[in-house]
Amino acid sequence: MKNRNLFAVVLIVLGALLLINAFGWFTFNIFFDGWWTLFLIIPAIVSMSRTGVTVGNAVLLVIGVGFLLQQNGWDFKGYIVPAIFIAIGVGILFRK
């Protein structure tokens, strides 16, 4: 029931944003630069909320956010390996 309500709210908000875009009040585009990275970020966040922070979901979140930043013009090549090490360390530290 909870998931169904959340899905309904997401559909209502998405429809309202698309309608406002159709009226021309502001420009809203679902497909922003790096939209595909949400297929990495959202499952990582959902996994963190259900099972807590683990090494796997922390690394997936770091990789997804890194790709999102890269798609929006941020150069993170020198930061990805240290960020993965930090994510693994946080995952180990907060392991149940």
Secondary structure, DSSP 4 states (H G I P E B T S, - for coil): -HHHHHHHHHHHHHHHHHHHHHHTSS---SS-TTGGGHHHHHHHHHHHHHH---HHHHHHHHHHHHHHHHHTT---TTTHHHHHHHHHHHHHHT--
